[in-house]
């Protein structure tokens, strides 16, 4: 949808990390006039050295490698309608359940994960480019403490990139997520909540060398004992 590795901000598209859809994989796509279709599969690779990389703004850790070999599949249908591109996205797969006092331990039970996504993008003139992504998430039986409960939560982001010229680019990025069913769960997943606005200026000294000045404002007030939003 929006490749994280070519984003203009240092701040991430946080909902992709929260939803666990940042794995590597393969994509097959085809354009049919104004319609584009894509099908893909992602998976862990069975590497046991699953080094943890902490996620800024969200305490549940990312990992450099998946330590399983399950395959998750996804599809997307896009439509270009004049100045606006619109897409519907949906992955289906499994993830390991969580256990422990605050859901910090990965257990052995496989649980279903479903996501429905909507993305919009377009341009304003030749220099300004805007984009929007929303993801509705459903994690079935995710917590071992409540294996019969399905957890739903919502997240997304919106951004605007202004390409001033060959050297300067300016960006705005708003990240939003609501933990919904994870609220008051007493787990780390209460920390799905996020409301941040990022502004960045990028100066390209060379094609592959740039400097970035960036500031992020945090607009979330509530705090809780186990969330990723300490005072």
Biotite code that builds the C-alpha atoms (Angstrom):
import biotite.structure as struc

atoms = struc.array([
    struc.Atom([0.000, 0.000, 0.000], chain_id="A", res_id=1, res_name="UNK", atom_name="CA", element="C"),
    struc.Atom([2.522, 2.561, 1.224], chain_id="A", res_id=2, res_name="UNK", atom_name="CA", element="C"),
    struc.Atom([6.049, 1.085, 1.406], chain_id="A", res_id=3, res_name="UNK", atom_name="CA", element="C"),
    struc.Atom([7.582, 1.971, 4.776], chain_id="A", res_id=4, res_name="UNK", atom_name="CA", element="C"),
    struc.Atom([11.139, 1.847, 3.429], chain_id="A", res_id=5, res_name="UNK", atom_name="CA", element="C"),
    struc.Atom([10.551, 4.840, 1.126], chain_id="A", res_id=6, res_name="UNK", atom_name="CA", element="C"),
    struc.Atom([8.548, 6.996, 3.543], chain_id="A", res_id=7, res_name="UNK", atom_name="CA", element="C"),
    struc.Atom([9.721, 10.601, 3.919], chain_id="A", res_id=8, res_name="UNK", atom_name="CA", element="C"),
    struc.Atom([9.599, 10.687, 7.739], chain_id="A", res_id=9, res_name="UNK", atom_name="CA", element="C"),
    struc.Atom([11.763, 8.908, 10.281], chain_id="A", res_id=10, res_name="UNK", atom_name="CA", element="C"),
    struc.Atom([8.549, 8.304, 12.240], chain_id="A", res_id=11, res_name="UNK", atom_name="CA", element="C"),
    struc.Atom([6.975, 5.043, 11.106], chain_id="A", res_id=12, res_name="UNK", atom_name="CA", element="C"),
    struc.Atom([3.515, 4.140, 9.824], chain_id="A", res_id=13, res_name="UNK", atom_name="CA", element="C"),
    struc.Atom([2.813, 2.787, 13.290], chain_id="A", res_id=14, res_name="UNK", atom_name="CA", element="C"),
    struc.Atom([-0.374, 0.844, 12.583], chain_id="A", res_id=15, res_name="UNK", atom_name="CA", element="C"),
    struc.Atom([1.557, -1.478, 10.244], chain_id="A", res_id=16, res_name="UNK", atom_name="CA", element="C"),
    struc.Atom([3.847, -2.424, 13.126], chain_id="A", res_id=17, res_name="UNK", atom_name="CA", element="C"),
    struc.Atom([1.008, -2.698, 15.639], chain_id="A", res_id=18, res_name="UNK", atom_name="CA", element="C"),
    struc.Atom([-1.006, -4.922, 13.299], chain_id="A", res_id=19, res_name="UNK", atom_name="CA", element="C"),
    struc.Atom([2.016, -7.137, 12.636], chain_id="A", res_id=20, res_name="UNK", atom_name="CA", element="C"),
    struc.Atom([1.967, -6.802, 8.843], chain_id="A", res_id=21, res_name="UNK", atom_name="CA", element="C"),
    struc.Atom([5.566, -5.681, 8.286], chain_id="A", res_id=22, res_name="UNK", atom_name="CA", element="C"),
    struc.Atom([6.962, -9.092, 7.352], chain_id="A", res_id=23, res_name="UNK", atom_name="CA", element="C"),
    struc.Atom([8.857, -9.663, 4.119], chain_id="A", res_id=24, res_name="UNK", atom_name="CA", element="C"),
    struc.Atom([7.284, -11.712, 1.378], chain_id="A", res_id=25, res_name="UNK", atom_name="CA", element="C"),
    struc.Atom([6.311, -11.788, -2.282], chain_id="A", res_id=26, res_name="UNK", atom_name="CA", element="C"),
    struc.Atom([3.685, -9.819, -4.248], chain_id="A", res_id=27, res_name="UNK", atom_name="CA", element="C"),
    struc.Atom([2.148, -10.496, -7.664], chain_id="A", res_id=28, res_name="UNK", atom_name="CA", element="C"),
    struc.Atom([0.199, -7.617, -9.182], chain_id="A", res_id=29, res_name="UNK", atom_name="CA", element="C"),
    struc.Atom([-1.493, -6.723, -12.456], chain_id="A", res_id=30, res_name="UNK", atom_name="CA", element="C"),
    struc.Atom([-2.999, -3.571, -13.921], chain_id="A", res_id=31, res_name="UNK", atom_name="CA", element="C"),
    struc.Atom([-6.249, -3.790, -15.880], chain_id="A", res_id=32, res_name="UNK", atom_name="CA", element="C"),
    struc.Atom([-6.967, -0.260, -17.064], chain_id="A", res_id=33, res_name="UNK", atom_name="CA", element="C"),
    struc.Atom([-7.896, 1.833, -14.014], chain_id="A", res_id=34, res_name="UNK", atom_name="CA", element="C"),
    struc.Atom([-8.062, -1.304, -11.823], chain_id="A", res_id=35, res_name="UNK", atom_name="CA", element="C"),
    struc.Atom([-5.056, -2.905, -10.154], chain_id="A", res_id=36, res_name="UNK", atom_name="CA", element="C"),
    struc.Atom([-5.050, -6.243, -8.372], chain_id="A", res_id=37, res_name="UNK", atom_name="CA", element="C"),
    struc.Atom([-2.407, -7.721, -6.109], chain_id="A", res_id=38, res_name="UNK", atom_name="CA", element="C"),
    struc.Atom([-1.924, -10.972, -4.263], chain_id="A", res_id=39, res_name="UNK", atom_name="CA", element="C"),
    struc.Atom([0.860, -11.740, -1.847], chain_id="A", res_id=40, res_name="UNK", atom_name="CA", element="C"),
    struc.Atom([2.164, -14.011, 0.870], chain_id="A", res_id=41, res_name="UNK", atom_name="CA", element="C"),
    struc.Atom([4.362, -13.264, 3.861], chain_id="A", res_id=42, res_name="UNK", atom_name="CA", element="C"),
    struc.Atom([5.856, -15.575, 6.424], chain_id="A", res_id=43, res_name="UNK", atom_name="CA", element="C"),
    struc.Atom([8.316, -16.079, 9.196], chain_id="A", res_id=44, res_name="UNK", atom_name="CA", element="C"),
    struc.Atom([11.436, -17.933, 8.173], chain_id="A", res_id=45, res_name="UNK", atom_name="CA", element="C"),
    struc.Atom([12.013, -20.225, 11.135], chain_id="A", res_id=46, res_name="UNK", atom_name="CA", element="C"),
    struc.Atom([15.105, -18.367, 12.394], chain_id="A", res_id=47, res_name="UNK", atom_name="CA", element="C"),
    struc.Atom([15.389, -18.950, 16.128], chain_id="A", res_id=48, res_name="UNK", atom_name="CA", element="C"),
    struc.Atom([17.624, -15.933, 16.802], chain_id="A", res_id=49, res_name="UNK", atom_name="CA", element="C"),
    struc.Atom([14.607, -13.672, 16.919], chain_id="A", res_id=50, res_name="UNK", atom_name="CA", element="C"),
    struc.Atom([16.293, -10.457, 18.030], chain_id="A", res_id=51, res_name="UNK", atom_name="CA", element="C"),
    struc.Atom([13.989, -7.867, 19.571], chain_id="A", res_id=52, res_name="UNK", atom_name="CA", element="C"),
    struc.Atom([13.886, -4.322, 18.244], chain_id="A", res_id=53, res_name="UNK", atom_name="CA", element="C"),
    struc.Atom([12.003, -1.919, 20.507], chain_id="A", res_id=54, res_name="UNK", atom_name="CA", element="C"),
    struc.Atom([9.314, 0.185, 18.829], chain_id="A", res_id=55, res_name="UNK", atom_name="CA", element="C"),
    struc.Atom([9.263, 3.899, 19.681], chain_id="A", res_id=56, res_name="UNK", atom_name="CA", element="C"),
    struc.Atom([5.809, 4.887, 20.871], chain_id="A", res_id=57, res_name="UNK", atom_name="CA", element="C"),
    struc.Atom([4.690, 1.288, 21.312], chain_id="A", res_id=58, res_name="UNK", atom_name="CA", element="C"),
    struc.Atom([6.299, -0.976, 23.868], chain_id="A", res_id=59, res_name="UNK", atom_name="CA", element="C"),
    struc.Atom([5.379, -4.332, 22.311], chain_id="A", res_id=60, res_name="UNK", atom_name="CA", element="C"),
    struc.Atom([8.598, -5.267, 20.568], chain_id="A", res_id=61, res_name="UNK", atom_name="CA", element="C"),
    struc.Atom([9.126, -5.740, 16.869], chain_id="A", res_id=62, res_name="UNK", atom_name="CA", element="C"),
    struc.Atom([11.389, -8.554, 15.771], chain_id="A", res_id=63, res_name="UNK", atom_name="CA", element="C"),
    struc.Atom([14.013, -8.739, 13.076], chain_id="A", res_id=64, res_name="UNK", atom_name="CA", element="C"),
    struc.Atom([12.976, -12.251, 12.068], chain_id="A", res_id=65, res_name="UNK", atom_name="CA", element="C"),
    struc.Atom([9.829, -14.331, 12.427], chain_id="A", res_id=66, res_name="UNK", atom_name="CA", element="C"),
    struc.Atom([10.563, -17.502, 14.383], chain_id="A", res_id=67, res_name="UNK", atom_name="CA", element="C"),
    struc.Atom([7.880, -19.588, 12.706], chain_id="A", res_id=68, res_name="UNK", atom_name="CA", element="C"),
    struc.Atom([7.150, -20.809, 9.181], chain_id="A", res_id=69, res_name="UNK", atom_name="CA", element="C"),
    struc.Atom([3.443, -19.973, 8.896], chain_id="A", res_id=70, res_name="UNK", atom_name="CA", element="C"),
    struc.Atom([2.292, -18.304, 5.672], chain_id="A", res_id=71, res_name="UNK", atom_name="CA", element="C"),
    struc.Atom([-0.116, -15.363, 5.768], chain_id="A", res_id=72, res_name="UNK", atom_name="CA", element="C"),
    struc.Atom([-1.814, -14.295, 2.546], chain_id="A", res_id=73, res_name="UNK", atom_name="CA", element="C"),
    struc.Atom([-3.252, -10.953, 1.486], chain_id="A", res_id=74, res_name="UNK", atom_name="CA", element="C"),
    struc.Atom([-4.938, -9.279, -1.442], chain_id="A", res_id=75, res_name="UNK", atom_name="CA", element="C"),
    struc.Atom([-5.680, -5.760, -2.631], chain_id="A", res_id=76, res_name="UNK", atom_name="CA", element="C"),
    struc.Atom([-7.895, -4.246, -5.305], chain_id="A", res_id=77, res_name="UNK", atom_name="CA", element="C"),
    struc.Atom([-7.205, -0.654, -6.352], chain_id="A", res_id=78, res_name="UNK", atom_name="CA", element="C"),
    struc.Atom([-9.091, 1.808, -8.511], chain_id="A", res_id=79, res_name="UNK", atom_name="CA", element="C"),
    struc.Atom([-7.807, 5.067, -10.006], chain_id="A", res_id=80, res_name="UNK", atom_name="CA", element="C"),
    struc.Atom([-10.740, 7.499, -10.233], chain_id="A", res_id=81, res_name="UNK", atom_name="CA", element="C"),
    struc.Atom([-9.431, 10.744, -11.628], chain_id="A", res_id=82, res_name="UNK", atom_name="CA", element="C"),
    struc.Atom([-7.329, 12.542, -8.996], chain_id="A", res_id=83, res_name="UNK", atom_name="CA", element="C"),
    struc.Atom([-7.922, 9.921, -6.290], chain_id="A", res_id=84, res_name="UNK", atom_name="CA", element="C"),
    struc.Atom([-6.608, 6.375, -5.943], chain_id="A", res_id=85, res_name="UNK", atom_name="CA", element="C"),
    struc.Atom([-8.637, 4.076, -3.691], chain_id="A", res_id=86, res_name="UNK", atom_name="CA", element="C"),
    struc.Atom([-7.844, 0.574, -2.538], chain_id="A", res_id=87, res_name="UNK", atom_name="CA", element="C"),
    struc.Atom([-9.338, -2.244, -0.463], chain_id="A", res_id=88, res_name="UNK", atom_name="CA", element="C"),
    struc.Atom([-6.886, -4.489, 1.362], chain_id="A", res_id=89, res_name="UNK", atom_name="CA", element="C"),
    struc.Atom([-7.359, -7.711, 3.290], chain_id="A", res_id=90, res_name="UNK", atom_name="CA", element="C"),
    struc.Atom([-4.895, -10.172, 4.822], chain_id="A", res_id=91, res_name="UNK", atom_name="CA", element="C"),
    struc.Atom([-5.765, -13.441, 6.548], chain_id="A", res_id=92, res_name="UNK", atom_name="CA", element="C"),
    struc.Atom([-3.472, -15.567, 8.628], chain_id="A", res_id=93, res_name="UNK", atom_name="CA", element="C"),
    struc.Atom([-2.433, -16.695, 12.066], chain_id="A", res_id=94, res_name="UNK", atom_name="CA", element="C"),
    struc.Atom([-0.356, -15.434, 14.938], chain_id="A", res_id=95, res_name="UNK", atom_name="CA", element="C"),
    struc.Atom([0.762, -16.920, 18.224], chain_id="A", res_id=96, res_name="UNK", atom_name="CA", element="C"),
    struc.Atom([-1.353, -16.270, 21.294], chain_id="A", res_id=97, res_name="UNK", atom_name="CA", element="C"),
    struc.Atom([-0.070, -14.288, 24.251], chain_id="A", res_id=98, res_name="UNK", atom_name="CA", element="C"),
    struc.Atom([0.137, -15.261, 27.892], chain_id="A", res_id=99, res_name="UNK", atom_name="CA", element="C"),
    struc.Atom([1.784, -13.944, 31.060], chain_id="A", res_id=100, res_name="UNK", atom_name="CA", element="C"),
    struc.Atom([0.621, -11.411, 33.610], chain_id="A", res_id=101, res_name="UNK", atom_name="CA", element="C"),
    struc.Atom([0.444, -8.578, 31.049], chain_id="A", res_id=102, res_name="UNK", atom_name="CA", element="C"),
    struc.Atom([0.424, -10.589, 27.814], chain_id="A", res_id=103, res_name="UNK", atom_name="CA", element="C"),
    struc.Atom([4.164, -10.284, 27.392], chain_id="A", res_id=104, res_name="UNK", atom_name="CA", element="C"),
    struc.Atom([4.921, -13.945, 26.623], chain_id="A", res_id=105, res_name="UNK", atom_name="CA", element="C"),
    struc.Atom([4.428, -15.535, 23.201], chain_id="A", res_id=106, res_name="UNK", atom_name="CA", element="C"),
    struc.Atom([2.658, -18.880, 23.638], chain_id="A", res_id=107, res_name="UNK", atom_name="CA", element="C"),
    struc.Atom([2.392, -21.904, 21.333], chain_id="A", res_id=108, res_name="UNK", atom_name="CA", element="C"),
    struc.Atom([-1.299, -21.656, 20.384], chain_id="A", res_id=109, res_name="UNK", atom_name="CA", element="C"),
    struc.Atom([-2.114, -20.454, 16.828], chain_id="A", res_id=110, res_name="UNK", atom_name="CA", element="C"),
    struc.Atom([-4.858, -17.831, 16.616], chain_id="A", res_id=111, res_name="UNK", atom_name="CA", element="C"),
    struc.Atom([-6.619, -16.301, 13.615], chain_id="A", res_id=112, res_name="UNK", atom_name="CA", element="C"),
    struc.Atom([-5.974, -12.732, 12.530], chain_id="A", res_id=113, res_name="UNK", atom_name="CA", element="C"),
    struc.Atom([-8.135, -10.785, 10.065], chain_id="A", res_id=114, res_name="UNK", atom_name="CA", element="C"),
    struc.Atom([-7.746, -7.225, 8.777], chain_id="A", res_id=115, res_name="UNK", atom_name="CA", element="C"),
    struc.Atom([-9.798, -5.038, 6.467], chain_id="A", res_id=116, res_name="UNK", atom_name="CA", element="C"),
    struc.Atom([-8.013, -2.002, 5.069], chain_id="A", res_id=117, res_name="UNK", atom_name="CA", element="C"),
    struc.Atom([-8.960, 1.091, 3.099], chain_id="A", res_id=118, res_name="UNK", atom_name="CA", element="C"),
    struc.Atom([-6.355, 3.311, 1.458], chain_id="A", res_id=119, res_name="UNK", atom_name="CA", element="C"),
    struc.Atom([-6.691, 6.609, -0.391], chain_id="A", res_id=120, res_name="UNK", atom_name="CA", element="C"),
    struc.Atom([-4.057, 8.705, -2.114], chain_id="A", res_id=121, res_name="UNK", atom_name="CA", element="C"),
    struc.Atom([-3.686, 11.481, -4.630], chain_id="A", res_id=122, res_name="UNK", atom_name="CA", element="C"),
    struc.Atom([-1.792, 14.587, -5.676], chain_id="A", res_id=123, res_name="UNK", atom_name="CA", element="C"),
    struc.Atom([-2.403, 18.308, -5.431], chain_id="A", res_id=124, res_name="UNK", atom_name="CA", element="C"),
    struc.Atom([-0.646, 19.834, -8.404], chain_id="A", res_id=125, res_name="UNK", atom_name="CA", element="C"),
    struc.Atom([2.750, 18.408, -9.264], chain_id="A", res_id=126, res_name="UNK", atom_name="CA", element="C"),
    struc.Atom([4.465, 18.811, -5.906], chain_id="A", res_id=127, res_name="UNK", atom_name="CA", element="C"),
    struc.Atom([2.050, 17.814, -3.118], chain_id="A", res_id=128, res_name="UNK", atom_name="CA", element="C"),
    struc.Atom([1.112, 14.181, -2.528], chain_id="A", res_id=129, res_name="UNK", atom_name="CA", element="C"),
    struc.Atom([-1.328, 13.002, 0.151], chain_id="A", res_id=130, res_name="UNK", atom_name="CA", element="C"),
    struc.Atom([-2.152, 9.520, 1.448], chain_id="A", res_id=131, res_name="UNK", atom_name="CA", element="C"),
    struc.Atom([-4.452, 7.884, 3.977], chain_id="A", res_id=132, res_name="UNK", atom_name="CA", element="C"),
    struc.Atom([-4.652, 4.364, 5.400], chain_id="A", res_id=133, res_name="UNK", atom_name="CA", element="C"),
    struc.Atom([-7.187, 2.807, 7.800], chain_id="A", res_id=134, res_name="UNK", atom_name="CA", element="C"),
    struc.Atom([-7.087, -0.748, 9.175], chain_id="A", res_id=135, res_name="UNK", atom_name="CA", element="C"),
    struc.Atom([-9.837, -2.586, 11.068], chain_id="A", res_id=136, res_name="UNK", atom_name="CA", element="C"),
    struc.Atom([-8.259, -5.472, 12.985], chain_id="A", res_id=137, res_name="UNK", atom_name="CA", element="C"),
    struc.Atom([-9.737, -8.617, 14.525], chain_id="A", res_id=138, res_name="UNK", atom_name="CA", element="C"),
    struc.Atom([-7.597, -10.974, 16.604], chain_id="A", res_id=139, res_name="UNK", atom_name="CA", element="C"),
    struc.Atom([-9.525, -14.121, 17.596], chain_id="A", res_id=140, res_name="UNK", atom_name="CA", element="C"),
    struc.Atom([-8.756, -15.732, 20.955], chain_id="A", res_id=141, res_name="UNK", atom_name="CA", element="C"),
    struc.Atom([-5.491, -13.817, 21.153], chain_id="A", res_id=142, res_name="UNK", atom_name="CA", element="C"),
    struc.Atom([-5.055, -13.836, 24.942], chain_id="A", res_id=143, res_name="UNK", atom_name="CA", element="C"),
    struc.Atom([-4.702, -17.195, 26.676], chain_id="A", res_id=144, res_name="UNK", atom_name="CA", element="C"),
    struc.Atom([-6.415, -15.726, 29.731], chain_id="A", res_id=145, res_name="UNK", atom_name="CA", element="C"),
    struc.Atom([-9.564, -15.184, 27.599], chain_id="A", res_id=146, res_name="UNK", atom_name="CA", element="C"),
    struc.Atom([-9.357, -17.718, 24.724], chain_id="A", res_id=147, res_name="UNK", atom_name="CA", element="C"),
    struc.Atom([-13.043, -17.330, 23.810], chain_id="A", res_id=148, res_name="UNK", atom_name="CA", element="C"),
    struc.Atom([-12.850, -13.543, 23.334], chain_id="A", res_id=149, res_name="UNK", atom_name="CA", element="C"),
    struc.Atom([-12.156, -11.874, 19.998], chain_id="A", res_id=150, res_name="UNK", atom_name="CA", element="C"),
    struc.Atom([-10.365, -8.532, 20.122], chain_id="A", res_id=151, res_name="UNK", atom_name="CA", element="C"),
    struc.Atom([-11.105, -5.754, 17.657], chain_id="A", res_id=152, res_name="UNK", atom_name="CA", element="C"),
    struc.Atom([-9.140, -2.538, 17.326], chain_id="A", res_id=153, res_name="UNK", atom_name="CA", element="C"),
    struc.Atom([-8.665, 0.238, 14.794], chain_id="A", res_id=154, res_name="UNK", atom_name="CA", element="C"),
    struc.Atom([-5.701, 2.245, 13.549], chain_id="A", res_id=155, res_name="UNK", atom_name="CA", element="C"),
    struc.Atom([-4.481, 4.340, 10.676], chain_id="A", res_id=156, res_name="UNK", atom_name="CA", element="C"),
    struc.Atom([-2.394, 7.244, 9.477], chain_id="A", res_id=157, res_name="UNK", atom_name="CA", element="C"),
    struc.Atom([-2.594, 10.210, 7.139], chain_id="A", res_id=158, res_name="UNK", atom_name="CA", element="C"),
    struc.Atom([0.264, 12.057, 5.475], chain_id="A", res_id=159, res_name="UNK", atom_name="CA", element="C"),
    struc.Atom([1.217, 14.839, 3.121], chain_id="A", res_id=160, res_name="UNK", atom_name="CA", element="C"),
    struc.Atom([4.538, 15.147, 1.287], chain_id="A", res_id=161, res_name="UNK", atom_name="CA", element="C"),
    struc.Atom([5.499, 18.379, -0.463], chain_id="A", res_id=162, res_name="UNK", atom_name="CA", element="C"),
    struc.Atom([8.413, 18.032, -2.890], chain_id="A", res_id=163, res_name="UNK", atom_name="CA", element="C"),
    struc.Atom([9.781, 21.562, -3.093], chain_id="A", res_id=164, res_name="UNK", atom_name="CA", element="C"),
    struc.Atom([12.521, 20.701, -5.573], chain_id="A", res_id=165, res_name="UNK", atom_name="CA", element="C"),
    struc.Atom([15.499, 18.442, -6.141], chain_id="A", res_id=166, res_name="UNK", atom_name="CA", element="C"),
    struc.Atom([16.968, 19.277, -2.736], chain_id="A", res_id=167, res_name="UNK", atom_name="CA", element="C"),
    struc.Atom([14.134, 19.959, -0.257], chain_id="A", res_id=168, res_name="UNK", atom_name="CA", element="C"),
    struc.Atom([11.036, 17.987, 0.758], chain_id="A", res_id=169, res_name="UNK", atom_name="CA", element="C"),
    struc.Atom([8.571, 18.653, 3.596], chain_id="A", res_id=170, res_name="UNK", atom_name="CA", element="C"),
    struc.Atom([6.269, 16.117, 5.240], chain_id="A", res_id=171, res_name="UNK", atom_name="CA", element="C"),
    struc.Atom([3.415, 15.810, 7.711], chain_id="A", res_id=172, res_name="UNK", atom_name="CA", element="C"),
    struc.Atom([2.338, 12.466, 9.203], chain_id="A", res_id=173, res_name="UNK", atom_name="CA", element="C"),
    struc.Atom([-0.495, 11.794, 11.674], chain_id="A", res_id=174, res_name="UNK", atom_name="CA", element="C"),
    struc.Atom([-0.617, 8.414, 13.443], chain_id="A", res_id=175, res_name="UNK", atom_name="CA", element="C"),
    struc.Atom([-3.780, 7.252, 15.202], chain_id="A", res_id=176, res_name="UNK", atom_name="CA", element="C"),
    struc.Atom([-4.873, 4.009, 16.857], chain_id="A", res_id=177, res_name="UNK", atom_name="CA", element="C"),
    struc.Atom([-7.515, 2.982, 19.357], chain_id="A", res_id=178, res_name="UNK", atom_name="CA", element="C"),
    struc.Atom([-7.072, -0.202, 21.403], chain_id="A", res_id=179, res_name="UNK", atom_name="CA", element="C"),
    struc.Atom([-10.871, -0.740, 21.573], chain_id="A", res_id=180, res_name="UNK", atom_name="CA", element="C"),
    struc.Atom([-11.361, -4.278, 22.974], chain_id="A", res_id=181, res_name="UNK", atom_name="CA", element="C"),
    struc.Atom([-7.914, -4.249, 24.555], chain_id="A", res_id=182, res_name="UNK", atom_name="CA", element="C"),
    struc.Atom([-8.867, -1.293, 26.775], chain_id="A", res_id=183, res_name="UNK", atom_name="CA", element="C"),
    struc.Atom([-8.772, -2.231, 30.457], chain_id="A", res_id=184, res_name="UNK", atom_name="CA", element="C"),
    struc.Atom([-7.379, -5.657, 29.537], chain_id="A", res_id=185, res_name="UNK", atom_name="CA", element="C"),
    struc.Atom([-4.435, -5.187, 31.888], chain_id="A", res_id=186, res_name="UNK", atom_name="CA", element="C"),
    struc.Atom([-2.024, -6.108, 29.099], chain_id="A", res_id=187, res_name="UNK", atom_name="CA", element="C"),
    struc.Atom([0.654, -4.401, 27.053], chain_id="A", res_id=188, res_name="UNK", atom_name="CA", element="C"),
    struc.Atom([-1.844, -4.182, 24.204], chain_id="A", res_id=189, res_name="UNK", atom_name="CA", element="C"),
    struc.Atom([-3.599, -1.306, 25.929], chain_id="A", res_id=190, res_name="UNK", atom_name="CA", element="C"),
    struc.Atom([-0.594, 0.544, 24.498], chain_id="A", res_id=191, res_name="UNK", atom_name="CA", element="C"),
    struc.Atom([-2.003, 0.290, 20.969], chain_id="A", res_id=192, res_name="UNK", atom_name="CA", element="C"),
    struc.Atom([-3.402, 3.780, 21.652], chain_id="A", res_id=193, res_name="UNK", atom_name="CA", element="C"),
    struc.Atom([-1.463, 6.454, 19.766], chain_id="A", res_id=194, res_name="UNK", atom_name="CA", element="C"),
    struc.Atom([-2.154, 10.024, 18.617], chain_id="A", res_id=195, res_name="UNK", atom_name="CA", element="C"),
    struc.Atom([0.893, 11.775, 17.195], chain_id="A", res_id=196, res_name="UNK", atom_name="CA", element="C"),
    struc.Atom([1.643, 14.423, 14.594], chain_id="A", res_id=197, res_name="UNK", atom_name="CA", element="C"),
    struc.Atom([5.046, 14.538, 12.897], chain_id="A", res_id=198, res_name="UNK", atom_name="CA", element="C"),
    struc.Atom([6.558, 17.331, 10.820], chain_id="A", res_id=199, res_name="UNK", atom_name="CA", element="C"),
    struc.Atom([9.771, 16.741, 8.884], chain_id="A", res_id=200, res_name="UNK", atom_name="CA", element="C"),
    struc.Atom([12.074, 18.638, 6.535], chain_id="A", res_id=201, res_name="UNK", atom_name="CA", element="C"),
    struc.Atom([14.484, 16.650, 4.376], chain_id="A", res_id=202, res_name="UNK", atom_name="CA", element="C"),
    struc.Atom([17.499, 18.059, 2.570], chain_id="A", res_id=203, res_name="UNK", atom_name="CA", element="C"),
    struc.Atom([19.073, 15.866, -0.115], chain_id="A", res_id=204, res_name="UNK", atom_name="CA", element="C"),
    struc.Atom([22.803, 16.564, -0.307], chain_id="A", res_id=205, res_name="UNK", atom_name="CA", element="C"),
    struc.Atom([23.157, 13.776, -2.863], chain_id="A", res_id=206, res_name="UNK", atom_name="CA", element="C"),
    struc.Atom([20.776, 11.279, -4.396], chain_id="A", res_id=207, res_name="UNK", atom_name="CA", element="C"),
    struc.Atom([21.445, 8.823, -1.591], chain_id="A", res_id=208, res_name="UNK", atom_name="CA", element="C"),
    struc.Atom([22.536, 11.183, 1.199], chain_id="A", res_id=209, res_name="UNK", atom_name="CA", element="C"),
    struc.Atom([20.061, 13.357, 3.082], chain_id="A", res_id=210, res_name="UNK", atom_name="CA", element="C"),
    struc.Atom([19.632, 15.168, 6.360], chain_id="A", res_id=211, res_name="UNK", atom_name="CA", element="C"),
    struc.Atom([16.320, 15.213, 8.249], chain_id="A", res_id=212, res_name="UNK", atom_name="CA", element="C"),
    struc.Atom([14.995, 17.641, 10.836], chain_id="A", res_id=213, res_name="UNK", atom_name="CA", element="C"),
    struc.Atom([11.891, 16.179, 12.454], chain_id="A", res_id=214, res_name="UNK", atom_name="CA", element="C"),
    struc.Atom([9.617, 16.862, 15.415], chain_id="A", res_id=215, res_name="UNK", atom_name="CA", element="C"),
    struc.Atom([6.734, 14.730, 16.710], chain_id="A", res_id=216, res_name="UNK", atom_name="CA", element="C"),
    struc.Atom([3.994, 15.994, 19.023], chain_id="A", res_id=217, res_name="UNK", atom_name="CA", element="C"),
    struc.Atom([2.180, 13.563, 21.320], chain_id="A", res_id=218, res_name="UNK", atom_name="CA", element="C"),
    struc.Atom([-1.509, 14.398, 21.800], chain_id="A", res_id=219, res_name="UNK", atom_name="CA", element="C"),
    struc.Atom([-2.520, 11.505, 24.015], chain_id="A", res_id=220, res_name="UNK", atom_name="CA", element="C"),
    struc.Atom([-3.271, 12.283, 27.641], chain_id="A", res_id=221, res_name="UNK", atom_name="CA", element="C"),
    struc.Atom([-4.383, 9.034, 29.260], chain_id="A", res_id=222, res_name="UNK", atom_name="CA", element="C"),
    struc.Atom([-1.838, 6.805, 30.944], chain_id="A", res_id=223, res_name="UNK", atom_name="CA", element="C"),
    struc.Atom([-2.101, 3.345, 32.493], chain_id="A", res_id=224, res_name="UNK", atom_name="CA", element="C"),
    struc.Atom([0.200, 1.028, 34.380], chain_id="A", res_id=225, res_name="UNK", atom_name="CA", element="C"),
    struc.Atom([1.084, -1.359, 31.554], chain_id="A", res_id=226, res_name="UNK", atom_name="CA", element="C"),
    struc.Atom([0.679, 0.674, 28.400], chain_id="A", res_id=227, res_name="UNK", atom_name="CA", element="C"),
    struc.Atom([3.343, 2.021, 26.083], chain_id="A", res_id=228, res_name="UNK", atom_name="CA", element="C"),
    struc.Atom([2.473, 5.568, 27.070], chain_id="A", res_id=229, res_name="UNK", atom_name="CA", element="C"),
    struc.Atom([4.150, 6.360, 30.403], chain_id="A", res_id=230, res_name="UNK", atom_name="CA", element="C"),
    struc.Atom([3.820, 9.891, 31.704], chain_id="A", res_id=231, res_name="UNK", atom_name="CA", element="C"),
])
